[in-house]
Amino acid sequence: MLDPCVPVVLLRIDPNPFHHGTLGAARSLGRCGVEVHVAAVAAGSPVARSRYVTQMHPAPRPGASLNEVVRILRRTAARIARPAVLIPMDDAGAIAVSQLRETLTEMFLLPEQPEHLAEYVADKARLPELCRAVGIEHPATLLPRDEYEAYSGAEELGLPVVAKWSHPWLLPPGSGLRSTSLVRTPEEARSLYLRGQGTGSELLLQRYLAAGRGSDWFFHGYVDRHGKLHGGGAGTKEHAWPRRAGLTAVGRWAPVPELQVTVEHLVEALEYRGIFDIDFRVDAETGKYCLLDFNPRPGAQFRVFADGNGLDVVRAQYLDLTHQPLPDGRALPGRTFIVENYAPLSALRALMTSTLPARRSAVTGEFAWHATDDAAPARAMAAEWSQHAARRLLRRPRPAPAAAPGTPDEGPSGPTEPAAAVRTATAERKASC
């Protein structure tokens, strides 16, 4: 099906060693005989143990300048010594590659993406505007200009609210700031706004759409040079980690004609080219699919859409950029994908009943880490994940002793203002406008 005529480079700037999507891409292409290079942090990474990874290369550090990204990718290209397909596996990489496309085409094969489109769709502050322009539903969203608007905005939207960062790839490692979190009080929103100052990413507050079975959806695909969609489809989150506001721990392929039409309209309107991962949630009040995120790169669970002809989004990009024919898609509804470290009970049940890769069934699905033909990454993940979990438990702060009556609580930003004072300041600001 696939001629492994050129190498591929998987780029990941985010230092997360447990990114199973990178492993999935290495296995998908490596099983076809493609020479797979990975530019990512190798220390502690189970991905580096895969038999399908030809060589690990240094990656740009988080927050690296474009000049630094170019320097590192030039070194990688020099080591490979021939043109290669370049696939960014995270938002930071996708945006850097988009901004450097003209320079990188000297060394790598890339989709012909419109200029600045990747950073436009990835910017969560601009998504409401994008959705309005193309007629897609999006939850009500506020962009507070200061801590007082963060406080009042949380009350205005109705608690709890979803807190997001406009450019989550810019959040400093070790800051404790998550790309998405659930805020339950106005004071939490205010504190989050203060903690995010100086990160280069704005805080967004978004109306919370209640989670429930069948409410969380994702759509993956690859748009080729002619604007045709390949290698993906609609899937539902059976389980997420963390619950209600996290990544897919168990996903299932579930075709939805309405989402198919919506996504085809969106990528056509944008003239989008390349791989994408879009998240939706059903609004229980209206029954409509609301677009939550548009990621200009493969989603970590993209292998749920490995179809009956062996096509997925990374293979689709490889075939298209090397001018090989892409087979017609053959959907496998019900195919599942389980991330063992995020859904251990589901993974254990699947292993005990032999309903996944042990039987090599294309319909039932696969695990993120366990694979009979590539066992080392799963073993490494289990060892590293145990240590990771232990370190997190040791860092967990102990409960503080109860404060004496009348003593103000102190958080990460210093003494907390009483709610009444914040409301007063907010009212005064509104009156002066």
Stockholm file with secondary structure:
# STOCKHOLM 1.0

chainA/1-433         MLDPCVPVVLLRIDPNPFHHGTLGAARSLGRCGVEVHVAAVAAGSPVARSRYVTQMHPAPRPGASLNEVVRILRRTAARIARPAVLIPMDDAGAIAVSQLRETLTEMFLLPEQPEHLAEYVADKARLPELCRAVGIEHPATLLPRDEYEAYSGAEELGLPVVAKWSHPWLLPPGSGLRSTSLVRTPEEARSLYLRGQGTGSELLLQRYLAAGRGSDWFFHGYVDRHGKLHGGGAGTKEHAWPRRAGLTAVGRWAPVPELQVTVEHLVEALEYRGIFDIDFRVDAETGKYCLLDFNPRPGAQFRVFADGNGLDVVRAQYLDLTHQPLPDGRALPGRTFIVENYAPLSALRALMTSTLPARRSAVTGEFAWHATDDAAPARAMAAEWSQHAARRLLRRPRPAPAAAPGTPDEGPSGPTEPAAAVRTATAERKASC
#=GR chainA/1-433 SS CCCCCSCEEEECCSCCTTCHHHHHHHHHHHTTTCCEEEESCCTTCGGGGCTTCCEEECCCCTTCCHHHHHHHHHHHHHHHCSCEEEEECSHHHHHHHHHTHHHHTTTEECCCCCTTHHHHHHCTTTHHHHHHHHTCBCCCEECCSSHHHHHHHHHHHCSSEEEEESSGGGSCTTSCCCSEEEECSHHHHHHHHHHTTTSSCCEEEEECCCCCTTCEEEEEEEECTTSCEEEEEEEEEEEEESTTSSEEEEEEECCCHHHHHHHHHHHHHHTCCEEEEEEEEECTTTCCEEEEEEESSCCTTGGGGCCTTSCCHHHHHHHHHTTCCCCCCCCCTTCEEECTTTCHHHHHHHHHHTCSGGGTCTTTEEESSCCTTCCHHHHHHHHHHHHHHHHHHHHSCCCCCCCCTTCCCEETTEECCCHHHHHHHHHHHHHHC
#=GC SS_cons         CCCCCSCEEEECCSCCTTCHHHHHHHHHHHTTTCCEEEESCCTTCGGGGCTTCCEEECCCCTTCCHHHHHHHHHHHHHHHCSCEEEEECSHHHHHHHHHTHHHHTTTEECCCCCTTHHHHHHCTTTHHHHHHHHTCBCCCEECCSSHHHHHHHHHHHCSSEEEEESSGGGSCTTSCCCSEEEECSHHHHHHHHHHTTTSSCCEEEEECCCCCTTCEEEEEEEECTTSCEEEEEEEEEEEEESTTSSEEEEEEECCCHHHHHHHHHHHHHHTCCEEEEEEEEECTTTCCEEEEEEESSCCTTGGGGCCTTSCCHHHHHHHHHTTCCCCCCCCCTTCEEECTTTCHHHHHHHHHHTCSGGGTCTTTEEESSCCTTCCHHHHHHHHHHHHHHHHHHHHSCCCCCCCCTTCCCEETTEECCCHHHHHHHHHHHHHHC
//
